[in-house]
């Protein structure tokens, strides 16, 4: 989590510096960034669903040993 916050903070600092010197940012257009956000959210949703609905192999082994 700390890495994400540092990355966000540094991005804000660099963005502000670019704004102060009136330099166009080399970042992709906003539509591309929204697409990347969608990709990240989709990936996280699948990972969360797998953890929630697909039992892990270790949990299955433990259940079979308990029976």
Secondary structure, 3 states (H helix, E strand, C coil): CHHHHHHHHHHHHHHHHHHHCCCCCCCCCHHHHHHHHHHHHHHHHHHHHHHHHCCCHHHHHHHHHHC
